[in-house]
Amino acid sequence: MTVTETTDTRTDTCAGPPQGDRRPDGKDKYTISEVAALTGLTAHTLRWYERIGLMPHIDRSHTGQRRYTNRDLDWLALVGKLRLTGMPVADMVRYAELVRAGDHTYAERFDLLKATREDVLSRIAELQGTLAVLDRKISFYADAGRALASERA
């Protein structure tokens, strides 16, 4: 059972709508190189995710090759969003463990995601302050450039 098989996709769509050239459900067996091409992750990263518990229980072919599904792609999209939030890998692994543990972990998952959201909001506020400084500097140089140009004219 994969991480995403323990969630109800009708209520938890991971990171949003499907992306890219995906196969219909039931015919959605992707190799590691196909997943790398679809997600932009390297095969090394995908294997590492599996090793640390972010992507456990990836199906294998009779020859031992990894076979990913659309649900695995959805999970990887969520992991990508969590990475963008700055969530530590250990917290992402903890979240994956909580998902695998079942519905009784909703409160812990809620707390983890809420704390991450607060961190993101804090970073956004910090970036907005930085943007305001840049806007002031850009305005200063635009005004100075116009004044210099009019003095030369």
C-alpha positions in Angstrom: 0.0 0.0 0.0 1.4 3.4 -1.0 1.1 6.6 1.1 -1.6 8.0 -1.1 -3.6 4.8 -1.0 -4.3 5.6 2.7 -6.0 8.9 1.8 -9.4 9.5 0.3 -8.7 11.3 -2.9 -12.2 12.7 -3.0 -11.4 14.9 0.0 -7.6 15.2 -0.2 -6.3 15.9 -3.6 -2.8 16.4 -2.4 -1.3 19.3 -4.3 -4.0 20.1 -6.8 -5.3 18.9 -10.2 -3.3 16.4 -12.2 -0.5 17.8 -14.3 1.3 16.8 -17.5 0.8 13.9 -19.8 -0.7 11.3 -17.4 -2.1 8.0 -18.3 -5.6 7.0 -17.4 -6.0 5.3 -14.0 -5.5 1.6 -14.2 -3.0 2.1 -17.0 -0.8 4.4 -15.0 2.4 2.5 -14.5 5.4 4.8 -14.9 9.1 4.0 -14.7 11.5 6.0 -12.6 12.8 7.8 -15.7 9.3 8.7 -16.8 8.5 10.1 -13.3 11.7 12.0 -13.3 10.7 13.6 -16.7 7.2 14.3 -15.5 8.2 15.8 -12.1 11.6 17.4 -12.8 13.1 15.3 -9.9 16.1 13.1 -10.5 16.0 9.3 -10.3 18.4 9.7 -7.4 16.0 12.0 -5.5 13.1 9.6 -6.1 15.1 6.7 -4.7 16.2 8.8 -1.8 12.5 9.7 -1.1 11.8 6.0 -1.0 14.7 5.2 1.2 13.8 7.9 3.9 10.1 7.0 4.0 8.6 9.8 1.9 7.7 7.4 -0.9 7.6 3.9 0.7 6.0 0.9 -0.9 6.5 1.8 -4.5 5.2 -1.1 -6.6 7.8 -3.1 -8.5 7.6 -5.0 -11.7 8.4 -8.7 -11.9 12.0 -7.6 -12.8 12.2 -5.3 -9.7 11.8 -2.0 -11.6 9.9 0.7 -9.7 6.4 1.3 -11.1 4.8 4.6 -10.1 1.1 5.4 -10.4 -0.9 8.7 -10.8 -1.5 8.6 -7.0 2.3 8.5 -6.5 2.6 11.5 -8.9 -0.1 13.3 -6.8 1.9 12.6 -3.7 5.1 13.8 -5.3 3.3 17.1 -6.2 2.3 17.6 -2.6 5.9 16.8 -1.4 7.1 19.4 -3.9 4.7 22.0 -2.4 5.9 21.1 1.1 9.5 21.5 0.0 8.6 25.0 -1.3 7.2 25.9 2.1 10.6 25.3 3.6 9.3 22.4 5.6 12.2 20.3 7.0 12.6 16.9 5.4 12.1 15.3 8.8 8.7 17.0 9.1 7.7 15.8 5.6 8.7 12.2 6.6 6.7 12.6 9.8 3.7 13.8 7.7 4.0 10.8 5.4 4.1 8.5 8.5 1.0 10.1 9.9 -0.8 9.7 6.6 0.1 6.0 6.5 -1.0 5.6 10.1 -4.6 6.4 9.2 -7.4 8.8 9.9 -6.9 8.9 13.6 -3.8 11.1 12.9 -5.8 14.0 11.4 -5.3 16.2 14.4 -1.5 15.7 14.3 -1.5 16.4 10.5 -3.6 19.5 11.0 -1.1 20.8 13.6 1.9 20.1 11.4 0.4 21.8 8.4 -1.0 24.7 10.4 2.5 25.3 11.9 4.0 25.2 8.4 1.3 27.6 7.1 2.3 30.0 9.9 5.9 29.8 8.9 5.0 30.5 5.3 2.9 33.5 6.3 5.8 34.8 8.3 8.2 34.4 5.3 5.7 36.1 3.0 5.5 39.1 5.4 9.3 39.2 5.5 9.5 39.1 1.7 6.8 41.8 1.4 9.0 44.0 3.6 12.0 43.2 1.4 10.0 44.0 -1.7 9.0 47.4 -0.3 12.7 48.2 0.2 13.5 47.2 -3.4 10.5 49.2 -4.7 11.8 52.3 -2.8 15.3 51.8 -4.2 14.0 51.3 -7.8 11.9 54.4 -7.5 14.8 56.4 -6.2 17.1 55.3 -9.1 14.3 55.9 -11.6 13.8 59.5 -10.3 17.5 60.1 -10.1 18.0 58.9 -13.6 15.2 61.2 -14.9 16.7 64.2 -13.0 20.1 63.5 -14.4 18.8 63.1 -17.9 16.9 66.4 -17.7 20.0 68.3 -16.4 22.0 67.0 -19.4 19.3 68.1 -21.8 
